[in-house]
Amino acid sequence: MRARTPLAVSAALVLIPLLVAVFGPLIPLDPAAGLPYERGPGHPLGTDGLGRDVLELLLVGGRTALGMAVGAVVIAYLVGGVIGLVAASTRHRWIDEALIRPLDVLLPLPSLLVISVVAVGWRASALAITLAVAMVNVPTVARLVRAAALDAASGPVVEALRMQRESWAGIHLGFIGRAVLGPVAADVGTRITLAVFLVASVNFLGLGLSPTAPDWAVSVSRNREGLLLQPWAVIAPALILVAFTLGFNLLADRLVHRTRRMVEAKR
């Protein structure tokens, strides 16, 4: 029972924000506008600095806050994962160098600086921010997948599959892809947490979405001046962001420990 409790807590911390983000906009709420930072009947969590209901903003603000972060990680793995698999399994060193070395140029660049520059150039564009977050994650994803796939790609099983004229997808996505699932699963948790932090930071700094957007991070940034007047306008969106990132970190930590035990068992 003790071993299950942390998993249940971690899953709850992740699922609650996800459910709010996905199904929150479908809940029929249409409260009347109130005064700025008002607390009273009709507004369970009060209003924000523009007189909008905080509960309604909480229900509709998750799709951008979490959607951009999750979308960026998916794109990063679609691009970086393929690059890493090809680099690990190629028989030509120059192909490996041509794929990996250009990505080394992006590694030293400060992630938040790159994303901020893109956000300023394409102001209030969720797609631009998503692609920028994905871009800064591609180099590390490609290197992770390449390192995890090297042993499987150079093993006798792959040579046998090639001699049997197995398809490229069958070798790389079927056999080698399964070999990297453990490290990738452990990395996804921490990478989504980092992506949420980057997206929220850009929006919090006012460089991302419109200042009137219902995004959770934008709500925290816009209403922080009224924290003492109406704390729920800041605390509610901040709590749900912290819950999501904390839950994913806990799940990622469990996956890392499980992966280590599997590797040690194989040895």
N, C-alpha and C positions, 0 to 999 in steps of 0.2 A: 504493500500500500504506500509506503514511504517513497518507493521508486516511481510510482505512478503520479504522485501529487505534483512534482515539478513539471512533468510533461503536460498535465491537465491545466496547470496555471499558465504555462507558456502558450499552449494552444488557445486558451481563452483570451489572453492578451493580444494575440494576433487575430483571432477570428472576430472579436467584437468590433474593432475598427474596420475590418474588411466588410463585415455585414452592414455596418453603418454606411460605408462608402458605396456599396453596391445597391443596397435596398433603401437607403435613407431618402434619396430623391423621389421614391415611389410613394412615400407616406404622405397622405393628403393633409398638409398643414398650410394654412393661409392666414396667419395671425395679422391683426391690424398693426400698422406702424405705430411706434410709441415715441416717447422722448428719448434723447440720447442718454445712455447709461441709466435706464429706468429699471426698477425692480418692483413688480407688483402683479396683480391678477392678469391672466392672459399671456404672461411671459414667464414660464417656470424658471428659466435661467437668465431672465432679464433681457435687456437690449444692448446693442453695441453703440459705438459713437455716432452712427447714422440713424439710430432708432430702429434698427432691424432686429428681429427676434433671434437671440443667440441659439436657441434650440434648432430653429429652422436652418440657420447657417451651418450648424454642426452636422445636420443630416445631408446637406447638399454639397458641403465643401470637401468631402473625402475623395471624390472621383479625380480631381486634379492632384490633390496632395499625394495620394497613393498611386493613382493611375500613371502619372508621369514617371515616378520612381520605378515601379514594376515594369512599365513599358521600356524604360531605358535599360534595365538589366536584361530583359528578353532580347532586345536588339544587340546589346553588347555580346551576349552569348551566341546569337545567330551569326554574327560577324567574326568575333574573336574565337569562338569555338571551332568554326570551320578552318580558320587560319591555323590554329594550333594543331588540329588533327592532320591537316595537309603537311605542315612543317615537320611534325613528328614522324610521319610515315613515308616521306619522300626518300628516294634513293640518291637524290642529287643534292649535295651540300649547298650549291648555289641557290637552289630554290628555297631551302630553309633560311639561308641568309637574306634572300630578297624579301621574304615574307616577314621575318622577325626584326631585322635591323631597322627598317623605317619606323617601326612602332617604338623603338628605343628613344626616338626623338621626342615622343609625346610623354614618356615616363617622367622626366624631371619637371614638367610644367605643373604649376600649382592648379589643382583641379578647380577650386572655387574661382580662381582668377579667369581661367579659360571659359567657364560657364557664365561668369558675370559679363565678360566681353560679348559673348554670343547673345546673352539676354538683353544687353543694352542695344545691340544692333538690330535685334528682332524683338522689340518690346512687346510684352503681353502675349507672346506666342508660346503656347504650351508645347507645340511640336518642336520648336527650335530648342527649348530648354531640354526636352526629352532627348533629342539627338545629341546635344552637347554633353549631357551626362553619360549617354551611351558611348560617345567618342572617347571620353577620358577613361572609361573602364575597359575599352577594347584591348589595349596593350597588356594589362595585367591578366585579363581573361585568357588571351591568346597564349601567354607564357605559362599560365597555370595548366591549361589543357595540354599544351605541348609537353610539359614536364611529366604530367600524369600519364600521357599516352606513349611516352618513349619506350618503356619496357615492353608493353604489349605490341607496339608497332614493329619492334625489332625481334620479336620472338618467332619461334618455328611455326606457330599456328598461322600467323599471317602469311608466311611463305607457302604453307600448304594450301591456304585459301587462294592465293594467287595462282598457284600451279593448277588448281581446279577451275580457274577462270571465273572466280567469284566476282560479282560486280563491285564497283568502287563503293557504292552505298552499303552493300552487304559487309564489306571489310571494315570500312571506317565508322559507319554508324551502327552496324550490328555488333561486331566483335570489339573493336578498339573503343567505340563509344560506350559500351557497357563497362569497360575497364576503368573509365574515368568518372563513372557516375558517383562513386563515393566522395572523392575530393571535390567534385563539382557541387554536389548536394550540400556539403559542408560550407563551401564558399558562397553559395547563393544567399544563405541567410545573412552573412555579414555584408555581402555586396548590396543587398536590398536595403539594409540598414544604412549603409553609407550613401546610397542613392537618395533615400528619404531625407537624410541630413543635408545633402547638397541641394536638392530641390527646395527644401524648406528654408535653407540659408539664403538662397537667391531671392525667394519670395519675401522672406523676412526683411532683407535689406532693401526691398522696394525696387529691385532690378528685374523682377520676373513678371508675374501676372499683374493685372490692373489693381490699383489700391482698393477698388470696390468689389473685387472678386470675393466669393464666399470661401475661398481656399482656407484651410486651417491655419497655415503659417502666415498668410496675409492677415487673417483675423487677429492673430497674436501680435503681429507688428503694428497693425492699425490701432488696436485698442489698448496697447500697453500704457499709454498716457492716462487712461482712465482706470487703471488697475485698482486704485484705492476706492474709487466711486462704485464700480461694478466689476468685481474681480472675476465673475464667471465668464465674462466676455473674453478674458485671456486664459483663465485656468482651464476651462472646458476644452477648447481646441488643443491647448498645450498638453493636457493629460492624455488625450486620445492619440496624439503623435508619440508621446513618450511610451505609452502602453504598447503601441505597434512595434516600435524599434526595440524596446526591451524584450518583448516576447520573441521577436525574430532572433535576437542575440542569444537568448536562452536556448531556443531550438537549434541554432547553429552550433552552440557549444556542445549540445548532446550529440549532434551528428559528427562533430570532430572526434569526440571520445569514442563513439561507436566505430568510426572509420579506423581509428588507431587500434582498437581491439581486433578488428577484422584483419588488419595487416599483420599484427603480432601473431594471430592465430595461424595465418598462412605460413609464417616463418617456422 
